[in-house]
Amino acid sequence: MITLHDETWEFIAKIIADLGKAILTVGFASYFFEKLPLLLRISLIIFGIILIIVSIVIFETFKKGEK
């Protein structure tokens, strides 16, 4: 099994959170997003939210292991 340092988990959590925020921000702000089918728009929003939640879970796991 691969073991990662705490700093690596924090880095991964931050990258995933940034990716989720980017998907949501670009999705809401772009004209391209309006032209997508409704199902695809909803799935992109859900995917962005899931990425943010996953990053929170990873970050909280990292913080509990630090104590």
C-alpha positions in Angstrom: 0.0 0.0 0.0 1.2 3.5 -0.8 1.6 5.8 2.2 1.5 9.5 1.6 2.8 12.3 3.9 0.3 14.6 5.6 1.4 17.5 3.4 0.7 15.4 0.3 -2.9 14.8 1.4 -3.4 18.5 2.1 -2.1 19.3 -1.3 -4.4 16.8 -2.9 -7.4 18.2 -1.0 -6.6 21.7 -2.1 -6.2 20.7 -5.8 -9.5 18.8 -5.7 -11.2 21.8 -4.1 -9.8 24.2 -6.7 -10.9 21.9 -9.5 -14.5 21.8 -8.1 -14.6 25.6 -7.7 -13.3 26.1 -11.2 -16.0 23.8 -12.7 -18.7 25.6 -10.8 -17.4 29.1 -11.6 -16.8 28.5 -15.3 -20.0 26.7 -15.6 -22.1 29.4 -14.1 -20.2 32.3 -15.8 -19.9 31.0 -19.4 -22.3 31.3 -22.3 -21.2 27.8 -23.3 -22.9 26.4 -20.2 -26.3 27.8 -21.3 -26.1 25.8 -24.6 -25.5 22.4 -23.0 -28.4 20.0 -22.5 -30.1 20.2 -19.1 -28.9 16.8 -18.0 -25.3 17.7 -18.7 -25.6 21.0 -16.9 -27.0 19.3 -13.8 -24.3 16.6 -13.9 -21.5 19.2 -14.1 -22.9 21.1 -11.1 -23.2 17.8 -9.1 -19.7 16.8 -10.1 -18.3 20.2 -8.9 -20.1 19.9 -5.6 -18.9 16.3 -5.1 -15.3 17.4 -5.8 -15.6 20.1 -3.1 -17.1 17.6 -0.6 -14.3 15.1 -1.3 -11.7 17.7 -0.7 -13.3 18.6 2.6 -13.3 14.9 3.7 -9.7 14.5 2.7 -8.7 17.7 4.5 -10.6 16.8 7.7 -9.0 13.3 7.7 -5.6 14.9 7.4 -6.4 17.3 10.3 -7.6 14.4 12.6 -4.4 12.4 11.9 -2.3 15.5 12.8 -3.7 15.7 16.4 
